[in-house]
Amino acid sequence: MGANTSSLTSTTDTLDKSEHSSNLNLGDIPENCIAQILSYFNPPDICKLATINRTFRAASSADFIWVSKLPSNYHYLVAKLLVDDDMKRLCEKEMFAKLSRPVCFDGGNKEFWVDKMTGGVCVSVSSKSLMITGIDDRRYWNHIPSDESRFPTVAYLKQIWWVEVDGDVEFRFPAGAYTLAFKLRLGKVIKRNGRRICSTEDVHGWGVKPVELKATTGCGQHIVSKQFLETTGDWEYHRVGEFIVNDSNTPTKVKFSLIQIDCTHTKGGLSIDSVVICPTNLAQDFKTLP
């Protein structure tokens, strides 16, 4: 009888445990375990998973998760965005959220942002920040409004003999490989019969000689690329090349230029949006950049 009672009790305990196990849900997983799991996801997915329940939402705010997603020099980047007192009140998740949106500097003509997927730092330099030969003479160049750009205007060349565009940026990039490119288009957008079209009536002279694109860094790296401008109607990223940053704590000075100074013919119809610098692993398709 005792043996039978013991057997019955054992069976009942097993059933109780089985029933209890079947009632477990995601909310029963310890928060620190969930945080460890979330650390393996990219930021957009972490934010999606945070909507599952309160435990996931709390776990998604763990500082150690977001420190691993932020650039190594994120304190410098945040300091460009906020005053010290504001920075002290932010957690790492909030810092990531703010840095993943465009942050303007140098009078609003340049901006940087952190890529949401990789944590890489990108920089964009507007046409307003570039030194363009003849830009003050409206017979040659104009700054025209654009809703296709990160910035309010783009530079548009009607016609000129000598094209020379120079610019620079000084920024504390995280260590790594970076690609620099000019964002250009042959043609300009106009409205005709209530529709937006790309006018190419001023486009000429770019098939005679290539433009020369250059970039140099303060540590002596030089990049030169010669390219013909051929495609009309669409924005294209013309890659100058790659440079390496070795020290995240030292500002990197990058100078760049676009030149076509063959005065045997005029050229026109060129729109210049900006110069973009981003980690080389993001440069496989510039058009995916926000």
Phi, psi and chi 1 to 4 in degrees:
 res  aa     phi    psi   chi1   chi2   chi3   chi4
   1 MET       -  -43.1  179.7   72.2  176.5      -
   2 GLY   -62.6  -39.1      -      -      -      -
   3 ALA   -65.1  -41.1      -      -      -      -
   4 ASN   -65.2  -39.5  -70.6  -23.5      -      -
   5 THR   -63.4  -42.6  -57.7      -      -      -
   6 SER   -62.5  -41.2  175.6      -      -      -
   7 SER   -64.8  -40.9  176.2      -      -      -
   8 LEU   -64.7  -42.2 -178.9   60.9      -      -
   9 THR   -63.0  -42.6  -58.0      -      -      -
  10 SER   -61.8  -42.2  175.9      -      -      -
  11 THR   -64.9  -40.5  -58.5      -      -      -
  12 THR   -64.0  -42.1  -57.7      -      -      -
  13 ASP   -61.4  -39.9  -71.3  -15.9      -      -
  14 THR   -64.9  -41.6  -59.4      -      -      -
  15 LEU   -64.8  -40.0  -69.8  170.7      -      -
  16 ASP   -62.9  -42.8  -72.6  -16.8      -      -
  17 LYS   -65.4  -39.4  -70.9  178.5 -179.6  177.7
  18 SER   -63.3  -42.7  176.3      -      -      -
  19 GLU   -66.1  -38.7 -177.4  179.0   -7.8      -
  20 HIS   -65.8  -40.6  177.3   68.9      -      -
  21 SER   -63.9  -37.4  -62.2      -      -      -
  22 SER   -69.2  -16.3   66.0      -      -      -
  23 ASN   -92.7   -2.5  -69.4  -30.5      -      -
  24 LEU   -68.4  144.6  -69.6  175.1      -      -
  25 ASN  -138.7 -179.6   55.6   53.5      -      -
  26 LEU   -60.9  -27.3  -70.7  173.9      -      -
  27 GLY   -69.1  -14.6      -      -      -      -
  28 ASP   -86.8  -10.2  -62.2  -42.1      -      -
  29 ILE   -73.4  132.1  -56.5  174.6      -      -
  30 PRO   -56.4  142.4  -24.8   34.3      -      -
  31 GLU   -59.8  -39.8 -175.1  179.0  -51.2      -
  32 ASN   -66.7  -31.2   62.8  -30.6      -      -
  33 CYS   -68.4  -41.8  -68.4      -      -      -
  34 ILE   -63.4  -41.3  -65.7  174.5      -      -
  35 ALA   -60.4  -41.3      -      -      -      -
  36 GLN   -62.1  -41.2  -70.8  -72.7  -12.2      -
  37 ILE   -66.2  -43.7  -65.0  169.9      -      -
  38 LEU   -63.4  -27.8  -68.4  178.7      -      -
  39 SER   -63.1  -17.6   67.6      -      -      -
  40 TYR   -87.5   -6.1  -69.1   95.7      -      -
  41 PHE   -96.1  161.6  -71.5   83.6      -      -
  42 ASN   -81.5  160.7   60.6   49.0      -      -
  43 PRO   -53.4  -45.4  -31.8   38.5      -      -
  44 PRO   -59.8  -38.3  -27.3   37.7      -      -
  45 ASP   -70.6  -34.6  -72.8  -21.3      -      -
  46 ILE   -61.2  -42.9  -67.5  171.7      -      -
  47 CYS   -65.3  -36.1  -66.6      -      -      -
  48 LYS   -66.9  -44.2  -69.5  177.3 -176.2  176.9
  49 LEU   -67.1  -25.6  -68.8  168.0      -      -
  50 ALA   -65.1  -16.4      -      -      -      -
  51 THR   -85.6   -2.6   63.0      -      -      -
  52 ILE   -64.6  -51.5  -69.9  176.6      -      -
  53 ASN  -163.7 -177.3   57.2   37.2      -      -
  54 ARG   -64.8  -38.5  -68.6 -178.9 -179.6  178.2
  55 THR   -63.8  -45.2  -53.0      -      -      -
  56 PHE   -63.6  -38.7  -88.7   73.5      -      -
  57 ARG   -64.3  -43.1 -176.0  162.1   59.0 -107.7
  58 ALA   -66.9  -41.4      -      -      -      -
  59 ALA   -64.8  -32.9      -      -      -      -
  60 SER   -68.9  -11.2   71.0      -      -      -
  61 SER   -96.3    3.5  -63.2      -      -      -
  62 ALA   -59.4  130.1      -      -      -      -
  63 ASP   -59.7  -38.2  -76.8  -15.4      -      -
  64 PHE   -63.7  -27.1   78.9   88.2      -      -
  65 ILE   -64.4  -47.5  -66.1  177.2      -      -
  66 TRP   -82.6  -25.4  -64.7   97.0      -      -
  67 VAL   -60.6  -37.5  167.6      -      -      -
  68 SER   -72.8  -18.5   67.4      -      -      -
  69 LYS   -93.1  -22.9  -51.1  -58.0  178.9 -174.0
  70 LEU   -79.7  154.3  -75.4  160.4      -      -
  71 PRO   -60.7  156.0  -19.2   30.8      -      -
  72 SER   -61.5  -28.0   58.6      -      -      -
  73 ASN  -106.9   37.6   64.1  -17.6      -      -
  74 TYR   -64.0  -26.8   70.9   92.6      -      -
  75 HIS   -64.1  -37.0  -75.5  -66.0      -      -
  76 TYR   -65.1  -42.3  158.8   77.3      -      -
  77 LEU   -65.3  -42.5  -59.4  176.4      -      -
  78 VAL   -65.8  -36.3  173.5      -      -      -
  79 ALA   -62.6  -28.8      -      -      -      -
  80 LYS   -73.6  -18.0  -68.4 -177.8   73.5   68.1
  81 LEU   -98.4  -37.8  171.9   64.3      -      -
  82 LEU  -130.2  157.9  -55.4  167.3      -      -
  83 VAL   -76.3  160.7  -62.7      -      -      -
  84 ASP   -56.3  -41.7  -70.4  -17.8      -      -
  85 ASP   -63.8  -38.5  -70.9  -18.9      -      -
  86 ASP   -67.3  -37.4  -70.1  -27.4      -      -
  87 MET   -64.9  -36.4 -172.8  166.4   67.0      -
  88 LYS   -65.0  -25.0  -68.7  175.0 -178.3  176.4
  89 ARG   -86.7   -8.1  -70.4 -165.2  -70.4  -93.9
  90 LEU   -92.4  140.3  -66.4  179.8      -      -
  91 CYS   -86.2  169.9   66.4      -      -      -
  92 GLU   -63.1  -33.6  -88.4   67.4   10.7      -
  93 LYS   -64.0  -41.3 -178.6  179.6 -179.4  180.0
  94 GLU   -68.2  -35.6  -68.2  169.5  -34.4      -
  95 MET   -62.0  -44.0  -70.5 -177.2 -171.8      -
  96 PHE   -61.4  -43.1 -172.4   94.9      -      -
  97 ALA   -61.4  -41.7      -      -      -      -
  98 LYS   -71.0  -39.5  -73.6 -175.1  175.6  -66.1
  99 LEU   -75.1  -20.3  -68.3  175.2      -      -
 100 SER   -79.6   -5.1   63.0      -      -      -
 101 ARG  -101.7  153.4  -64.8 -170.6  -71.0  -92.2
 102 PRO   -57.3  133.1  -24.3   34.2      -      -
 103 VAL  -116.3  115.1  179.6      -      -      -
 104 CYS   -80.5  147.8  -64.0      -      -      -
 105 PHE  -150.9  174.2   64.9  104.4      -      -
 106 ASP    52.9   52.8  -79.1    6.2      -      -
 107 GLY    72.5   17.5      -      -      -      -
 108 GLY    86.7    1.0      -      -      -      -
 109 ASN   -92.1   -1.9  -69.8  -37.0      -      -
 110 LYS  -137.2  154.8  -60.7  173.6 -175.9  175.2
 111 GLU  -151.3  156.4   63.7 -178.2   31.9      -
 112 PHE  -132.1  161.4   74.3   87.6      -      -
 113 TRP  -157.4  160.0   67.3   95.6      -      -
 114 VAL  -100.4  127.7  170.9      -      -      -
 115 ASP   -64.4  129.1 -179.6   67.1      -      -
 116 LYS   -64.9  -30.8  -67.5  179.8 -179.4  179.4
 117 MET   -83.6  -39.6  -65.1  -66.6  -69.6      -
 118 THR  -112.8  -17.3   65.3      -      -      -
 119 GLY    79.3    6.7      -      -      -      -
 120 GLY   -73.5  150.8      -      -      -      -
 121 VAL   -98.3  128.6  175.9      -      -      -
 122 CYS  -117.3  149.0  -54.4      -      -      -
 123 VAL  -131.8  138.3  171.3      -      -      -
 124 SER  -126.5  133.9 -175.1      -      -      -
 125 VAL  -114.8  119.7  179.8      -      -      -
 126 SER   -75.3  163.1   76.4      -      -      -
 127 SER   -63.2  -26.8   61.1      -      -      -
 128 LYS   -65.1  -24.1  -83.1  -83.2 -168.1  178.4
 129 SER   -89.6   -3.6 -172.4      -      -      -
 130 LEU   -92.1  149.1  -57.4  176.3      -      -
 131 MET   -93.7  110.1  -66.2  170.3  -74.4      -
 132 ILE  -116.8  122.6  -57.5  174.3      -      -
 133 THR   -61.1  123.3  -60.4      -      -      -
 134 GLY    85.9    8.1      -      -      -      -
 135 ILE   -64.2  -24.8 -169.1   65.4      -      -
 136 ASP   -84.5   -4.8  -64.3  -35.5      -      -
 137 ASP  -106.6  111.0 -167.4  -32.8      -      -
 138 ARG   -69.5   -7.9  -67.3  175.9   64.2   85.4
 139 ARG   -69.8  -22.6  -68.6  175.7  -59.7  170.6
 140 TYR  -109.5  -57.3  -53.8  127.8      -      -
 141 TRP  -121.3  152.5  -72.3   91.6      -      -
 142 ASN  -143.1  148.6  -71.9  -75.5      -      -
 143 HIS   -94.1  115.6  -74.5  -69.5      -      -
 144 ILE  -113.3  144.4   59.6  175.7      -      -
 145 PRO   -61.7  148.1  -19.6   31.8      -      -
 146 SER  -148.6  135.0  174.0      -      -      -
 147 ASP  -103.3   11.9   56.7    6.3      -      -
 148 GLU  -103.2   -2.1  -59.0  174.8  -60.2      -
 149 SER  -108.6  161.6  173.9      -      -      -
 150 ARG   -69.4  -19.4  -54.3 -178.2   67.8   88.5
 151 PHE  -116.1  162.8  -57.5   98.0      -      -
 152 PRO   -64.2  -30.9  -22.0   33.2      -      -
 153 THR  -134.4  163.5   63.1      -      -      -
 154 VAL  -126.2  157.3  -60.3      -      -      -
 155 ALA   -89.1  133.9      -      -      -      -
 156 TYR  -125.8  127.6  179.6   70.5      -      -
 157 LEU   -97.2  119.9  170.9   64.2      -      -
 158 LYS   -81.0  -53.8 -174.3  173.3  180.0   60.6
 159 GLN  -168.9  139.4  177.9  173.4  -76.4      -
 160 ILE  -162.7  160.8 -156.0  167.7      -      -
 161 TRP   -88.4  -36.9  -69.0   88.7      -      -
 162 TRP  -121.1  114.3  179.2  -64.1      -      -
 163 VAL  -107.2  119.5  175.9      -      -      -
 164 GLU  -144.1  119.7 -173.2  167.5   10.0      -
 165 VAL  -126.3  124.8  179.5      -      -      -
 166 ASP  -128.3  151.5  -63.9  -74.4      -      -
 167 GLY  -163.1  171.5      -      -      -      -
 168 ASP  -157.2  162.4   63.3   74.9      -      -
 169 VAL  -150.1  141.1   63.4      -      -      -
 170 GLU  -120.1  121.4 -172.4  169.9   28.6      -
 171 PHE  -152.9  149.5 -163.1   80.2      -      -
 172 ARG   -92.2   87.1 -162.9  179.2  -62.8  178.9
 173 PHE   -77.5  143.9  -68.2   95.7      -      -
 174 PRO   -61.5  150.1  -22.1   33.1      -      -
 175 ALA   -57.5  141.4      -      -      -      -
 176 GLY   151.6 -174.1      -      -      -      -
 177 ALA   -98.3  135.2      -      -      -      -
 178 TYR  -128.0  147.7  -68.8   83.0      -      -
 179 THR  -115.5  136.5  -65.0      -      -      -
 180 LEU  -112.0  138.1 -175.9  146.6      -      -
 181 ALA  -146.4  149.4      -      -      -      -
 182 PHE   -94.7  133.5  -80.5   80.8      -      -
 183 LYS   -96.0  110.0 -174.3  179.0  178.9 -177.9
 184 LEU  -129.7  160.2  -50.0  171.8      -      -
 185 ARG  -150.0  140.4  174.1  168.7   63.1 -168.7
 186 LEU   -91.9  113.9  -67.1 -179.6      -      -
 187 GLY   116.3  170.1      -      -      -      -
 188 LYS  -142.3  151.4   67.9  174.8 -179.9  178.2
 189 VAL   -82.0  130.1  168.6      -      -      -
 190 ILE  -132.2  165.8   62.3  172.0      -      -
 191 LYS  -103.5  129.7  -74.2 -172.2  177.1 -179.6
 192 ARG  -139.4  121.9 -178.3  173.0  -65.4  167.6
 193 ASN    55.7   38.4  -61.4  -34.9      -      -
 194 GLY    79.0    3.4      -      -      -      -
 195 ARG  -115.6  149.3  -62.7  173.8   55.8 -163.6
 196 ARG   -90.9  122.3  -64.2  169.5   74.2 -106.9
 197 ILE  -131.7  162.6   64.3  169.4      -      -
 198 CYS   -98.5  114.5 -175.9      -      -      -
 199 SER   -85.2  131.8  170.2      -      -      -
 200 THR  -117.5   18.0   59.5      -      -      -
 201 GLU   -64.3  -25.7   60.2 -178.2  -48.9      -
 202 ASP   -91.6   -5.7  -65.0  -33.1      -      -
 203 VAL   -73.5  121.2  176.5      -      -      -
 204 HIS  -167.7  158.9   68.8  -78.3      -      -
 205 GLY    86.6   -1.7      -      -      -      -
 206 TRP   -89.7   -9.8  -59.3  106.3      -      -
 207 GLY   -91.9   -1.9      -      -      -      -
 208 VAL   -81.4  -50.1  179.9      -      -      -
 209 LYS  -135.3  149.1  -68.4  -74.6 -178.4   67.6
 210 PRO   -74.5  158.2   29.0  -35.8      -      -
 211 VAL   -84.6  151.1  -63.8      -      -      -
 212 GLU  -106.9  120.7 -175.4  174.0   78.7      -
 213 LEU  -106.9  131.5  -53.8  173.7      -      -
 214 LYS  -132.6  154.4  -66.8 -177.4  179.1  179.4
 215 ALA  -150.8  139.6      -      -      -      -
 216 THR  -135.8  149.6   61.7      -      -      -
 217 THR  -113.1  161.9   67.3      -      -      -
 218 GLY   -63.6  -20.3      -      -      -      -
 219 CYS   -92.9   10.2   61.1      -      -      -
 220 GLY    96.8   11.7      -      -      -      -
 221 GLN   -83.1  134.8  -61.3  176.6   75.0      -
 222 HIS  -125.1  135.6  -61.9  -88.5      -      -
 223 ILE  -130.5  134.0  -46.6  163.4      -      -
 224 VAL  -135.3  134.5  179.4      -      -      -
 225 SER  -141.3  131.8  174.3      -      -      -
 226 LYS  -110.3  126.6  -66.7 -175.6  177.9 -178.5
 227 GLN  -140.7  142.8  -55.9  175.2   25.1      -
 228 PHE   -84.4  139.2  -78.4   98.1      -      -
 229 LEU   -92.2  116.9  -54.5 -175.7      -      -
 230 GLU  -124.9  -40.1  -61.2  173.7  -37.7      -
 231 THR   -79.4  128.7  -55.3      -      -      -
 232 THR  -103.7  151.0   59.7      -      -      -
 233 GLY    94.8  -29.5      -      -      -      -
 234 ASP  -117.8  147.7  -64.6  -40.2      -      -
 235 TRP   -69.6  135.4  -72.4  109.8      -      -
 236 GLU  -131.2  144.4  -72.4 -166.1  -35.5      -
 237 TYR   -96.2  111.4  -70.2   88.0      -      -
 238 HIS   -94.8  106.7  -67.8  -96.0      -      -
 239 ARG   -72.9  130.0  -58.3  170.3 -168.7 -122.2
 240 VAL   -85.5  -42.1 -177.0      -      -      -
 241 GLY   151.6 -164.6      -      -      -      -
 242 GLU  -118.0  143.5 -179.0 -178.4  -70.6      -
 243 PHE  -133.6  161.4   63.9   91.4      -      -
 244 ILE  -113.8  135.4  -55.1  -62.5      -      -
 245 VAL  -109.0  124.6  174.4      -      -      -
 246 ASN  -101.2  -26.4  -65.9  -48.3      -      -
 247 ASP  -124.6  114.9 -173.8   -1.6      -      -
 248 SER   -72.4  -17.6  -57.8      -      -      -
 249 ASN   -94.7   -1.9  -62.0  -46.7      -      -
 250 THR  -116.5  129.0  -58.0      -      -      -
 251 PRO   -59.6  137.9  -22.1   33.3      -      -
 252 THR  -102.2  124.3  -61.7      -      -      -
 253 LYS   -96.1  122.2 -180.0   73.2  172.9  -77.5
 254 VAL  -120.6  125.6 -174.7      -      -      -
 255 LYS  -110.1  145.3  -65.4 -177.2  178.1 -178.6
 256 PHE  -146.9  158.7   38.7   83.7      -      -
 257 SER  -154.7  157.3   63.3      -      -      -
 258 LEU  -130.1  123.9  179.7  156.9      -      -
 259 ILE  -136.1  136.8  -59.5  173.1      -      -
 260 GLN  -146.8   95.9 -143.8  -70.1   18.3      -
 261 ILE  -114.7   24.3   55.0  177.2      -      -
 262 ASP   -76.3  106.7  178.5    4.3      -      -
 263 CYS   -87.3   17.4  -67.3      -      -      -
 264 THR   -80.5   -9.2   61.7      -      -      -
 265 HIS  -156.7  155.3   62.9  -74.5      -      -
 266 THR   -87.6  163.1   62.0      -      -      -
 267 LYS  -143.3  151.7   34.5  -96.0  174.4 -171.0
 268 GLY  -163.2  178.6      -      -      -      -
 269 GLY    80.6   20.0      -      -      -      -
 270 LEU   -98.6  129.6  175.2   65.5      -      -
 271 SER  -105.7  132.0  -65.1      -      -      -
 272 ILE  -115.3  116.8  -58.4  177.2      -      -
 273 ASP   -87.9  -58.0  177.6  -78.1      -      -
 274 SER  -169.9  175.1   57.2      -      -      -
 275 VAL  -116.3  130.8  172.8      -      -      -
 276 VAL  -116.9  136.2 -179.6      -      -      -
 277 ILE  -123.5  126.3  -59.4  172.5      -      -
 278 CYS  -147.4  161.2   72.8      -      -      -
 279 PRO   -54.7  141.0  -27.2   36.1      -      -
 280 THR   -59.3  -31.3  -64.4      -      -      -
 281 ASN   -68.4  -16.2   64.7  -39.0      -      -
 282 LEU   -95.3  -10.4  -67.9  175.4      -      -
 283 ALA   -83.8    3.9      -      -      -      -
 284 GLN   -63.5  -32.3  -59.2  -56.4  -44.5      -
 285 ASP  -147.0   93.2 -173.7    0.8      -      -
 286 PHE   -59.3  -28.3  -83.6  100.8      -      -
 287 LYS   -69.2  -11.4  -67.8 -175.8  178.2 -179.7
 288 THR   -83.6   -9.5   63.0      -      -      -
 289 LEU   -67.7  143.6  -64.2  178.0      -      -
 290 PRO   -69.3      -   25.5  -34.0      -      -
